């Protein structure tokens, strides 16, 4: 099974380097990286080139011009650029634990997608985490994180739960299972059958709408919230727009109400304008 890890990013080279260091430390290494770059400046290209020079993990940089928040478009371009069987999709601000890719690989099942989440760090702790902390695994030790100022909460179970407790928590968590742009995976063919992400959608729920169409098409979710672990590095969110979020919610409502499985605003466009009304049988 060939695996591609797709990471979305936009003008966050320092955070992206920390994330790439996490992928360089993976216990399972038979995968490639695709950076889905929503219009970053040269700093990001230099980070990718540095990783190419220093790591044995293959990496590809997929970029388009900065024209506002177009994450769904660049993700679709990255999906098209991949030749893998299986896609792990995350963000360039989510540092993976060393077993992250292997966890997705081991849990992959036909006609299913995997959905997880992240453990969110404060800004101060995000800045305190360095490359040596990531490479040593110390960044995933809650006692160390707490010593840097990370507050205690029940969410720390995502870091401290072992395999048995984590498996139990994955099953009983009340959180509805759906695609998460920060930490999900699925078969590339399944994603292509629903035409990838809906490019009308801006920030807020664009990932979950893909999950809605996958589920409408018979692809069932499996939760890995306490097994596939990554740290979310905090950042500003200047792209948040209430009006865009409202439009996204309307698109999601249409997808769920109509049980739509295909978007005509996805990877394929020109010859599929009539496919927007494809519904689950």
MARVEXFI-203019 format. One record per residue (C-alpha): residue number from 1; x, y, z. Coordinates in nm, 4 decimals, always signed. Example, Ala and Ser with C-alpha at 12.3 -4.5 7.8 and 13.67 -1.06 7.14 Angstrom:
2
REC | i | xx | yy | zz
REC | 1 | +1.2300 | -0.4500 | +0.7800 .
REC | 2 | +1.3670 | -0.1060 | +0.7140 .
END
This chain:
281
REC | i | xx | yy | zz
REC | 1 | +0.0000 | +0.0000 | +0.0000 .
REC | 2 | +0.1537 | +0.3273 | -0.1132 .
REC | 3 | +0.0899 | +0.6188 | +0.1234 .
REC | 4 | +0.1048 | +0.9936 | +0.0677 .
REC | 5 | +0.0813 | +1.2403 | +0.3549 .
REC | 6 | -0.0679 | +1.5702 | +0.2360 .
REC | 7 | -0.0005 | +1.8778 | +0.4514 .
REC | 8 | -0.1754 | +2.2090 | +0.3902 .
REC | 9 | +0.0205 | +2.5245 | +0.4723 .
REC | 10 | +0.0203 | +2.9006 | +0.4263 .
REC | 11 | +0.3076 | +3.1292 | +0.5265 .
REC | 12 | +0.4030 | +2.9368 | +0.8413 .
REC | 13 | +0.7570 | +2.8150 | +0.7640 .
REC | 14 | +0.8721 | +2.7895 | +1.1273 .
REC | 15 | +0.5742 | +2.5750 | +1.2222 .
REC | 16 | +0.6053 | +2.3719 | +0.9017 .
REC | 17 | +0.9670 | +2.2854 | +0.9809 .
REC | 18 | +0.8658 | +2.1515 | +1.3221 .
REC | 19 | +0.5957 | +1.9424 | +1.1566 .
REC | 20 | +0.8367 | +1.8062 | +0.8956 .
REC | 21 | +1.0787 | +1.7083 | +1.1725 .
REC | 22 | +0.7958 | +1.4998 | +1.3178 .
REC | 23 | +0.7531 | +1.3174 | +0.9874 .
REC | 24 | +1.1268 | +1.2606 | +0.9632 .
REC | 25 | +1.1008 | +1.0701 | +1.2944 .
REC | 26 | +0.8245 | +0.8311 | +1.1910 .
REC | 27 | +0.8690 | +0.4653 | +1.2845 .
REC | 28 | +0.7101 | +0.3660 | +0.9510 .
REC | 29 | +0.8918 | +0.5421 | +0.6692 .
REC | 30 | +0.7503 | +0.4033 | +0.3451 .
REC | 31 | +0.5501 | +0.7135 | +0.2539 .
REC | 32 | +0.5952 | +1.0423 | +0.0728 .
REC | 33 | +0.5004 | +1.3977 | +0.1673 .
REC | 34 | +0.3075 | +1.6472 | -0.0440 .
REC | 35 | +0.2989 | +2.0088 | +0.0725 .
REC | 36 | -0.0297 | +2.1704 | -0.0350 .
REC | 37 | +0.0760 | +2.5350 | -0.0293 .
REC | 38 | -0.2008 | +2.7949 | -0.0519 .
REC | 39 | +0.0259 | +3.0684 | -0.1887 .
REC | 40 | +0.3122 | +3.1052 | +0.0601 .
REC | 41 | +0.6204 | +3.3178 | -0.0036 .
REC | 42 | +0.9711 | +3.1893 | -0.0787 .
REC | 43 | +1.0344 | +3.1060 | +0.2894 .
REC | 44 | +0.8154 | +2.7981 | +0.2611 .
REC | 45 | +0.9844 | +2.6798 | -0.0585 .
REC | 46 | +1.3197 | +2.7089 | +0.1192 .
REC | 47 | +1.1906 | +2.4946 | +0.4070 .
REC | 48 | +1.0795 | +2.2257 | +0.1619 .
REC | 49 | +1.4164 | +2.2336 | -0.0138 .
REC | 50 | +1.5974 | +2.2080 | +0.3191 .
REC | 51 | +1.3927 | +1.9003 | +0.4086 .
REC | 52 | +1.4671 | +1.7488 | +0.0675 .
REC | 53 | +1.8378 | +1.7901 | +0.1358 .
REC | 54 | +1.8329 | +1.6525 | +0.4908 .
REC | 55 | +1.5714 | +1.3740 | +0.4903 .
REC | 56 | +1.5261 | +1.0454 | +0.3064 .
REC | 57 | +1.1473 | +1.0975 | +0.2997 .
REC | 58 | +1.0390 | +1.2050 | -0.0524 .
REC | 59 | +0.8647 | +1.5427 | -0.0567 .
REC | 60 | +0.6773 | +1.7343 | -0.3269 .
REC | 61 | +0.5766 | +2.1019 | -0.3158 .
REC | 62 | +0.2391 | +2.1808 | -0.4777 .
REC | 63 | +0.1823 | +2.5584 | -0.4858 .
REC | 64 | -0.0567 | +2.8094 | -0.6351 .
REC | 65 | -0.0721 | +3.1877 | -0.6267 .
REC | 66 | -0.1969 | +3.3626 | -0.3138 .
REC | 67 | -0.5525 | +3.4683 | -0.3919 .
REC | 68 | -0.7217 | +3.4446 | -0.0548 .
REC | 69 | -0.8191 | +3.1325 | +0.1397 .
REC | 70 | -0.8223 | +2.8536 | -0.1204 .
REC | 71 | -0.7283 | +2.5565 | +0.0926 .
REC | 72 | -0.9806 | +2.3250 | -0.0737 .
REC | 73 | -0.8367 | +2.4056 | -0.4173 .
REC | 74 | -0.4761 | +2.3368 | -0.3222 .
REC | 75 | -0.5744 | +2.0160 | -0.1417 .
REC | 76 | -0.7471 | +1.8949 | -0.4582 .
REC | 77 | -0.4331 | +1.9753 | -0.6577 .
REC | 78 | -0.2255 | +1.7782 | -0.4068 .
REC | 79 | -0.4641 | +1.4826 | -0.4251 .
REC | 80 | -0.4315 | +1.4912 | -0.8039 .
REC | 81 | -0.0519 | +1.5051 | -0.7748 .
REC | 82 | -0.0374 | +1.1961 | -0.5542 .
REC | 83 | +0.0104 | +0.8512 | -0.7022 .
REC | 84 | -0.0444 | +0.6717 | -0.3724 .
REC | 85 | -0.3217 | +0.4273 | -0.2869 .
REC | 86 | -0.3882 | +0.5810 | +0.0524 .
REC | 87 | -0.3888 | +0.9451 | +0.1655 .
REC | 88 | -0.3252 | +1.0846 | +0.5122 .
REC | 89 | -0.4355 | +1.4493 | +0.5170 .
REC | 90 | -0.3220 | +1.6872 | +0.7896 .
REC | 91 | -0.2059 | +2.0459 | +0.8385 .
REC | 92 | +0.1334 | +2.2129 | +0.8418 .
REC | 93 | +0.0785 | +2.3130 | +1.2039 .
REC | 94 | +0.0173 | +1.9594 | +1.3384 .
REC | 95 | +0.3292 | +1.7800 | +1.4651 .
REC | 96 | +0.2867 | +1.4006 | +1.4409 .
REC | 97 | +0.3961 | +1.1560 | +1.7091 .
REC | 98 | +0.6457 | +0.8982 | +1.5844 .
REC | 99 | +0.3757 | +0.6306 | +1.5379 .
REC | 100 | +0.1348 | +0.8604 | +1.3513 .
REC | 101 | +0.1702 | +0.7285 | +0.9957 .
REC | 102 | +0.1943 | +0.3684 | +1.1137 .
REC | 103 | -0.1262 | +0.4093 | +1.3162 .
REC | 104 | -0.3143 | +0.5275 | +1.0088 .
REC | 105 | -0.1603 | +0.2462 | +0.8032 .
REC | 106 | -0.2493 | -0.0279 | +1.0511 .
REC | 107 | -0.6107 | +0.0832 | +1.0883 .
REC | 108 | -0.6844 | +0.1376 | +0.7176 .
REC | 109 | -0.9809 | -0.0722 | +0.6025 .
REC | 110 | -1.1635 | -0.1042 | +0.2685 .
REC | 111 | -1.4752 | +0.1155 | +0.2430 .
REC | 112 | -1.3735 | +0.3142 | +0.5532 .
REC | 113 | -1.1951 | +0.6378 | +0.6349 .
REC | 114 | -1.0132 | +0.7208 | +0.9573 .
REC | 115 | -1.0822 | +1.0352 | +1.1567 .
REC | 116 | -0.8917 | +1.1716 | +1.4523 .
REC | 117 | -0.8059 | +1.5116 | +1.5982 .
REC | 118 | -0.5169 | +1.7004 | +1.7576 .
REC | 119 | -0.3969 | +1.8034 | +2.1003 .
REC | 120 | -0.3956 | +2.1832 | +2.0993 .
REC | 121 | -0.0997 | +2.3659 | +2.2531 .
REC | 122 | -0.1036 | +2.7219 | +2.3788 .
REC | 123 | +0.0954 | +2.9776 | +2.1834 .
REC | 124 | +0.3657 | +2.9930 | +2.4512 .
REC | 125 | +0.4074 | +2.6152 | +2.4561 .
REC | 126 | +0.3978 | +2.6000 | +2.0748 .
REC | 127 | +0.6940 | +2.8360 | +2.0700 .
REC | 128 | +0.8724 | +2.6398 | +2.3454 .
REC | 129 | +0.8614 | +2.3153 | +2.1450 .
REC | 130 | +1.1829 | +2.2838 | +1.9445 .
REC | 131 | +1.3222 | +2.0358 | +1.6949 .
REC | 132 | +1.5177 | +1.8425 | +1.9640 .
REC | 133 | +1.1996 | +1.8108 | +2.1747 .
REC | 134 | +1.0176 | +1.6655 | +1.8738 .
REC | 135 | +1.2955 | +1.4282 | +1.7712 .
REC | 136 | +1.3394 | +1.2969 | +2.1268 .
REC | 137 | +0.9646 | +1.2543 | +2.1808 .
REC | 138 | +0.9704 | +1.4893 | +2.4799 .
REC | 139 | +0.7185 | +1.7174 | +2.3085 .
REC | 140 | +0.4573 | +1.4417 | +2.3499 .
REC | 141 | +0.5210 | +1.3983 | +2.7241 .
REC | 142 | +0.2404 | +1.5793 | +2.9054 .
REC | 143 | +0.4488 | +1.6283 | +3.2190 .
REC | 144 | +0.7042 | +1.8180 | +3.0127 .
REC | 145 | +0.4346 | +2.0175 | +2.8329 .
REC | 146 | +0.2712 | +2.1054 | +3.1643 .
REC | 147 | +0.6081 | +2.2238 | +3.2912 .
REC | 148 | +0.6202 | +2.4644 | +2.9960 .
REC | 149 | +0.2803 | +2.6062 | +3.0918 .
REC | 150 | +0.0322 | +2.3788 | +2.9128 .
REC | 151 | -0.2836 | +2.3705 | +3.1303 .
REC | 152 | -0.4306 | +2.0452 | +3.2550 .
REC | 153 | -0.7545 | +1.9208 | +3.1017 .
REC | 154 | -0.9219 | +1.5922 | +3.0190 .
REC | 155 | -0.7940 | +1.6313 | +2.6639 .
REC | 156 | -0.4491 | +1.5292 | +2.7884 .
REC | 157 | -0.5840 | +1.1730 | +2.7701 .
REC | 158 | -0.5064 | +1.1965 | +2.3987 .
REC | 159 | -0.1391 | +1.1980 | +2.4949 .
REC | 160 | -0.1315 | +0.9690 | +2.7970 .
REC | 161 | -0.3782 | +0.6924 | +2.7026 .
REC | 162 | -0.2016 | +0.3705 | +2.6068 .
REC | 163 | -0.3218 | +0.1351 | +2.3315 .
REC | 164 | -0.5889 | -0.0422 | +2.5389 .
REC | 165 | -0.7388 | +0.2688 | +2.6991 .
REC | 166 | -0.7059 | +0.4588 | +2.3734 .
REC | 167 | -0.8966 | +0.1888 | +2.1850 .
REC | 168 | -1.1748 | +0.2009 | +2.4440 .
REC | 169 | -1.1938 | +0.5801 | +2.4341 .
REC | 170 | -1.2065 | +0.5745 | +2.0538 .
REC | 171 | -1.5192 | +0.3591 | +2.0757 .
REC | 172 | -1.7055 | +0.5461 | +2.3500 .
REC | 173 | -1.6240 | +0.9083 | +2.2654 .
REC | 174 | -1.9475 | +1.1047 | +2.2080 .
REC | 175 | -1.7870 | +1.3123 | +1.9315 .
REC | 176 | -1.9544 | +1.2405 | +1.5988 .
REC | 177 | -1.7197 | +1.0634 | +1.3588 .
REC | 178 | -1.6412 | +1.2708 | +1.0503 .
REC | 179 | -1.3491 | +1.3831 | +0.8386 .
REC | 180 | -1.1110 | +1.6239 | +1.0136 .
REC | 181 | -0.8793 | +1.8341 | +0.8010 .
REC | 182 | -0.6142 | +1.8177 | +1.0712 .
REC | 183 | -0.5992 | +1.4408 | +1.1041 .
REC | 184 | -0.7824 | +1.1993 | +0.8747 .
REC | 185 | -0.7035 | +0.9422 | +0.6101 .
REC | 186 | -0.8725 | +0.7436 | +0.3383 .
REC | 187 | -0.8330 | +0.5614 | +0.0098 .
REC | 188 | -0.7499 | +0.7934 | -0.2769 .
REC | 189 | -1.0000 | +0.6190 | -0.5052 .
REC | 190 | -1.2788 | +0.6737 | -0.2503 .
REC | 191 | -1.1942 | +1.0442 | -0.2357 .
REC | 192 | -1.1834 | +1.0688 | -0.6155 .
REC | 193 | -1.5242 | +0.8987 | -0.6415 .
REC | 194 | -1.6801 | +1.1919 | -0.4544 .
REC | 195 | -1.4609 | +1.4415 | -0.6467 .
REC | 196 | -1.2495 | +1.5604 | -0.3549 .
REC | 197 | -1.3125 | +1.8829 | -0.1672 .
REC | 198 | -1.5832 | +2.1317 | -0.2680 .
REC | 199 | -1.3853 | +2.4355 | -0.3847 .
REC | 200 | -1.6694 | +2.6773 | -0.3128 .
REC | 201 | -1.5982 | +2.6304 | +0.0553 .
REC | 202 | -1.3736 | +2.8585 | +0.2568 .
REC | 203 | -1.2728 | +2.8181 | +0.6225 .
REC | 204 | -1.5126 | +2.6366 | +0.8534 .
REC | 205 | -1.6508 | +2.2876 | +0.7932 .
REC | 206 | -1.4968 | +2.2349 | +0.4490 .
REC | 207 | -1.3364 | +1.9142 | +0.5734 .
REC | 208 | -1.6560 | +1.7779 | +0.7257 .
REC | 209 | -1.8486 | +1.8315 | +0.4010 .
REC | 210 | -1.6073 | +1.5906 | +0.2311 .
REC | 211 | -1.6784 | +1.3437 | +0.5105 .
REC | 212 | -2.0526 | +1.3884 | +0.4580 .
REC | 213 | -2.0217 | +1.2887 | +0.0915 .
REC | 214 | -1.7953 | +0.9952 | +0.1719 .
REC | 215 | -2.0519 | +0.8674 | +0.4211 .
REC | 216 | -2.3341 | +0.9253 | +0.1730 .
REC | 217 | -2.1364 | +0.7055 | -0.0671 .
REC | 218 | -2.1117 | +0.4198 | +0.1811 .
REC | 219 | -1.7636 | +0.4927 | +0.3187 .
REC | 220 | -1.7824 | +0.4534 | +0.6946 .
REC | 221 | -1.5719 | +0.6449 | +0.9498 .
REC | 222 | -1.3489 | +0.4891 | +1.2157 .
REC | 223 | -1.2436 | +0.7053 | +1.5129 .
REC | 224 | -0.8767 | +0.7272 | +1.6111 .
REC | 225 | -0.9004 | +1.0296 | +1.8416 .
REC | 226 | -0.6886 | +0.8653 | +2.1112 .
REC | 227 | -0.4548 | +0.6697 | +1.8835 .
REC | 228 | -0.3346 | +0.8861 | +1.5907 .
REC | 229 | -0.1703 | +1.1661 | +1.7872 .
REC | 230 | -0.0486 | +1.5059 | +1.6726 .
REC | 231 | +0.0195 | +1.8358 | +1.8480 .
REC | 232 | -0.1485 | +2.1481 | +1.7140 .
REC | 233 | +0.0780 | +2.4533 | +1.7147 .
REC | 234 | -0.1251 | +2.7653 | +1.7879 .
REC | 235 | -0.1493 | +3.0504 | +1.5371 .
REC | 236 | -0.3574 | +3.3530 | +1.4428 .
REC | 237 | -0.6673 | +3.2982 | +1.2275 .
REC | 238 | -0.7009 | +3.6075 | +1.0149 .
REC | 239 | -0.8966 | +3.4141 | +0.7528 .
REC | 240 | -1.2044 | +3.3521 | +0.9727 .
REC | 241 | -1.5087 | +3.5066 | +0.8037 .
REC | 242 | -1.8604 | +3.4617 | +0.9505 .
REC | 243 | -2.0256 | +3.5037 | +0.6104 .
REC | 244 | -1.8071 | +3.2333 | +0.4544 .
REC | 245 | -1.8845 | +3.0047 | +0.7466 .
REC | 246 | -2.2579 | +3.0631 | +0.6939 .
REC | 247 | -2.2277 | +2.9729 | +0.3242 .
REC | 248 | -2.0315 | +2.6620 | +0.4162 .
REC | 249 | -2.3070 | +2.5530 | +0.6522 .
REC | 250 | -2.5631 | +2.5963 | +0.3741 .
REC | 251 | -2.3545 | +2.3767 | +0.1424 .
REC | 252 | -2.3220 | +2.1106 | +0.4125 .
REC | 253 | -2.6958 | +2.1218 | +0.4761 .
REC | 254 | -2.7620 | +2.0678 | +0.1045 .
REC | 255 | -2.5164 | +1.7769 | +0.0954 .
REC | 256 | -2.6741 | +1.6041 | +0.3933 .
REC | 257 | -3.0364 | +1.6736 | +0.3022 .
REC | 258 | -2.9862 | +1.5597 | -0.0583 .
REC | 259 | -2.7512 | +1.2739 | +0.0349 .
REC | 260 | -2.5152 | +1.4034 | -0.2319 .
REC | 261 | -2.2022 | +1.2037 | -0.3114 .
REC | 262 | -2.0453 | +1.4226 | -0.5828 .
REC | 263 | -1.9588 | +1.7901 | -0.6023 .
REC | 264 | -1.9261 | +1.9530 | -0.9454 .
REC | 265 | -1.6916 | +2.2026 | -0.7778 .
REC | 266 | -1.4184 | +1.9520 | -0.6974 .
REC | 267 | -1.1211 | +1.7943 | -0.8728 .
REC | 268 | -1.3052 | +1.7287 | -1.1991 .
REC | 269 | -1.5127 | +2.0182 | -1.3282 .
REC | 270 | -1.5476 | +2.0649 | -1.7047 .
REC | 271 | -1.7306 | +1.7456 | -1.7943 .
REC | 272 | -1.9265 | +1.6885 | -1.4770 .
REC | 273 | -2.1475 | +1.9937 | -1.4397 .
REC | 274 | -2.4540 | +1.7681 | -1.4201 .
REC | 275 | -2.3168 | +1.5476 | -1.1418 .
REC | 276 | -2.3958 | +1.7747 | -0.8501 .
REC | 277 | -2.7237 | +1.5971 | -0.7921 .
REC | 278 | -2.5802 | +1.2457 | -0.7650 .
REC | 279 | -2.7328 | +1.0915 | -0.4562 .
REC | 280 | -2.6701 | +0.7811 | -0.2527 .
REC | 281 | -2.8741 | +0.4831 | -0.3614 .
END
